Amino acid sequence: MNENLAHKIGTQVRSARHRAGLSQAQVAEAIQVPTLVLSRLERGKLLPTLPTLVSLCGVLGIPVAFLLGSRPPEVPAPPRTIQ
């Protein structure tokens, strides 16, 4: 298991869950996993499966890229011209 990735995802999930004002139990029920699984995920002790990752993003209203630690640029880059 990639511990850095697990920690990054867990931190982002916890942050998004807090911003949404949801408890671990509410999110766990919504994505149909035991609360213990969500707790371990938030602590970086478990990497989510792809279906769980997608479900989390749907429930929390965030893009998958956010959970992976990427942030969209503030201002879109101008289009490149290809010659």
DODREN-59527 format. One record per residue (C-alpha): residue number from 0; x, y, z; residue in three letters. Coordinates in steps of 0.05 Angstrom, whole numbers, plus 5000, padded with zeros to 4 digits. Last residue first. Layout:
% residues N
<rec><num>NUM</num><x>X</x><y>Y</y><z>Z</z><residuo>ALA</residuo></rec>
...
END
This chain:
% residues 83
<rec><num>82</num><x>5050</x><y>5494</y><z>4299</z><residuo>GLN</residuo></rec>
<rec><num>81</num><x>5007</x><y>5481</y><z>4359</z><residuo>ILE</residuo></rec>
<rec><num>80</num><x>4979</x><y>5542</y><z>4393</z><residuo>THR</residuo></rec>
<rec><num>79</num><x>4966</x><y>5532</y><z>4466</z><residuo>ARG</residuo></rec>
<rec><num>78</num><x>4902</x><y>5555</y><z>4498</z><residuo>PRO</residuo></rec>
<rec><num>77</num><x>4909</x><y>5604</y><z>4555</z><residuo>PRO</residuo></rec>
<rec><num>76</num><x>4916</x><y>5572</y><z>4623</z><residuo>ALA</residuo></rec>
<rec><num>75</num><x>4853</x><y>5573</y><z>4665</z><residuo>PRO</residuo></rec>
<rec><num>74</num><x>4858</x><y>5619</y><z>4725</z><residuo>VAL</residuo></rec>
<rec><num>73</num><x>4857</x><y>5591</y><z>4795</z><residuo>GLU</residuo></rec>
<rec><num>72</num><x>4888</x><y>5525</y><z>4772</z><residuo>PRO</residuo></rec>
<rec><num>71</num><x>4850</x><y>5463</y><z>4794</z><residuo>PRO</residuo></rec>
<rec><num>70</num><x>4878</x><y>5430</y><z>4856</z><residuo>ARG</residuo></rec>
<rec><num>69</num><x>4907</x><y>5361</y><z>4858</z><residuo>SER</residuo></rec>
<rec><num>68</num><x>4912</x><y>5322</y><z>4921</z><residuo>GLY</residuo></rec>
<rec><num>67</num><x>4886</x><y>5254</y><z>4900</z><residuo>LEU</residuo></rec>
<rec><num>66</num><x>4821</x><y>5268</y><z>4935</z><residuo>LEU</residuo></rec>
<rec><num>65</num><x>4813</x><y>5333</y><z>4897</z><residuo>PHE</residuo></rec>
<rec><num>64</num><x>4826</x><y>5297</y><z>4830</z><residuo>ALA</residuo></rec>
<rec><num>63</num><x>4766</x><y>5252</y><z>4845</z><residuo>VAL</residuo></rec>
<rec><num>62</num><x>4722</x><y>5314</y><z>4840</z><residuo>PRO</residuo></rec>
<rec><num>61</num><x>4681</x><y>5336</y><z>4901</z><residuo>ILE</residuo></rec>
<rec><num>60</num><x>4607</x><y>5333</y><z>4918</z><residuo>GLY</residuo></rec>
<rec><num>59</num><x>4618</x><y>5295</y><z>4984</z><residuo>LEU</residuo></rec>
<rec><num>58</num><x>4569</x><y>5239</y><z>4966</z><residuo>VAL</residuo></rec>
<rec><num>57</num><x>4592</x><y>5235</y><z>4893</z><residuo>GLY</residuo></rec>
<rec><num>56</num><x>4666</x><y>5238</y><z>4911</z><residuo>CYS</residuo></rec>
<rec><num>55</num><x>4657</x><y>5184</y><z>4964</z><residuo>LEU</residuo></rec>
<rec><num>54</num><x>4621</x><y>5140</y><z>4913</z><residuo>SER</residuo></rec>
<rec><num>53</num><x>4678</x><y>5148</y><z>4863</z><residuo>VAL</residuo></rec>
<rec><num>52</num><x>4730</x><y>5130</y><z>4915</z><residuo>LEU</residuo></rec>
<rec><num>51</num><x>4689</x><y>5071</y><z>4938</z><residuo>THR</residuo></rec>
<rec><num>50</num><x>4683</x><y>5045</y><z>4867</z><residuo>PRO</residuo></rec>
<rec><num>49</num><x>4758</x><y>5054</y><z>4857</z><residuo>LEU</residuo></rec>
<rec><num>48</num><x>4775</x><y>5016</y><z>4921</z><residuo>THR</residuo></rec>
<rec><num>47</num><x>4795</x><y>5060</y><z>4979</z><residuo>PRO</residuo></rec>
<rec><num>46</num><x>4865</x><y>5058</y><z>5008</z><residuo>LEU</residuo></rec>
<rec><num>45</num><x>4867</x><y>5040</y><z>5082</z><residuo>LEU</residuo></rec>
<rec><num>44</num><x>4906</x><y>5064</y><z>5142</z><residuo>LYS</residuo></rec>
<rec><num>43</num><x>4907</x><y>5137</y><z>5121</z><residuo>GLY</residuo></rec>
<rec><num>42</num><x>4867</x><y>5160</y><z>5181</z><residuo>ARG</residuo></rec>
<rec><num>41</num><x>4807</x><y>5179</y><z>5137</z><residuo>GLU</residuo></rec>
<rec><num>40</num><x>4808</x><y>5109</y><z>5106</z><residuo>LEU</residuo></rec>
<rec><num>39</num><x>4810</x><y>5075</y><z>5173</z><residuo>ARG</residuo></rec>
<rec><num>38</num><x>4750</x><y>5115</y><z>5196</z><residuo>SER</residuo></rec>
<rec><num>37</num><x>4713</x><y>5101</y><z>5131</z><residuo>LEU</residuo></rec>
<rec><num>36</num><x>4724</x><y>5027</y><z>5140</z><residuo>VAL</residuo></rec>
<rec><num>35</num><x>4703</x><y>5029</y><z>5213</z><residuo>LEU</residuo></rec>
<rec><num>34</num><x>4638</x><y>5064</y><z>5193</z><residuo>THR</residuo></rec>
<rec><num>33</num><x>4621</x><y>5002</y><z>5152</z><residuo>PRO</residuo></rec>
<rec><num>32</num><x>4613</x><y>5013</y><z>5078</z><residuo>VAL</residuo></rec>
<rec><num>31</num><x>4550</x><y>5030</y><z>5038</z><residuo>GLN</residuo></rec>
<rec><num>30</num><x>4571</x><y>5096</y><z>5007</z><residuo>ILE</residuo></rec>
<rec><num>29</num><x>4513</x><y>5133</y><z>5039</z><residuo>ALA</residuo></rec>
<rec><num>28</num><x>4519</x><y>5093</y><z>5104</z><residuo>GLU</residuo></rec>
<rec><num>27</num><x>4593</x><y>5109</y><z>5110</z><residuo>ALA</residuo></rec>
<rec><num>26</num><x>4580</x><y>5183</y><z>5096</z><residuo>VAL</residuo></rec>
<rec><num>25</num><x>4526</x><y>5188</y><z>5150</z><residuo>GLN</residuo></rec>
<rec><num>24</num><x>4567</x><y>5147</y><z>5200</z><residuo>ALA</residuo></rec>
<rec><num>23</num><x>4629</x><y>5189</y><z>5189</z><residuo>GLN</residuo></rec>
<rec><num>22</num><x>4588</x><y>5251</y><z>5205</z><residuo>SER</residuo></rec>
<rec><num>21</num><x>4570</x><y>5303</y><z>5153</z><residuo>LEU</residuo></rec>
<rec><num>20</num><x>4577</x><y>5379</y><z>5155</z><residuo>GLY</residuo></rec>
<rec><num>19</num><x>4598</x><y>5383</y><z>5082</z><residuo>ALA</residuo></rec>
<rec><num>18</num><x>4661</x><y>5420</y><z>5102</z><residuo>ARG</residuo></rec>
<rec><num>17</num><x>4676</x><y>5366</y><z>5153</z><residuo>HIS</residuo></rec>
<rec><num>16</num><x>4667</x><y>5311</y><z>5100</z><residuo>ARG</residuo></rec>
<rec><num>15</num><x>4712</x><y>5348</y><z>5051</z><residuo>ALA</residuo></rec>
<rec><num>14</num><x>4767</x><y>5355</y><z>5103</z><residuo>SER</residuo></rec>
<rec><num>13</num><x>4761</x><y>5282</y><z>5125</z><residuo>ARG</residuo></rec>
<rec><num>12</num><x>4763</x><y>5258</y><z>5053</z><residuo>VAL</residuo></rec>
<rec><num>11</num><x>4823</x><y>5303</y><z>5037</z><residuo>GLN</residuo></rec>
<rec><num>10</num><x>4863</x><y>5277</y><z>5097</z><residuo>THR</residuo></rec>
<rec><num>9</num><x>4846</x><y>5205</y><z>5080</z><residuo>GLY</residuo></rec>
<rec><num>8</num><x>4866</x><y>5214</y><z>5007</z><residuo>ILE</residuo></rec>
<rec><num>7</num><x>4934</x><y>5245</y><z>5026</z><residuo>LYS</residuo></rec>
<rec><num>6</num><x>4947</x><y>5192</y><z>5080</z><residuo>HIS</residuo></rec>
<rec><num>5</num><x>4931</x><y>5135</y><z>5033</z><residuo>ALA</residuo></rec>
<rec><num>4</num><x>4975</x><y>5166</y><z>4979</z><residuo>LEU</residuo></rec>
<rec><num>3</num><x>5033</x><y>5173</y><z>5026</z><residuo>ASN</residuo></rec>
<rec><num>2</num><x>5023</x><y>5102</y><z>5053</z><residuo>GLU</residuo></rec>
<rec><num>1</num><x>5025</x><y>5070</y><z>4984</z><residuo>ASN</residuo></rec>
<rec><num>0</num><x>5000</x><y>5000</y><z>5000</z><residuo>MET</residuo></rec>
END
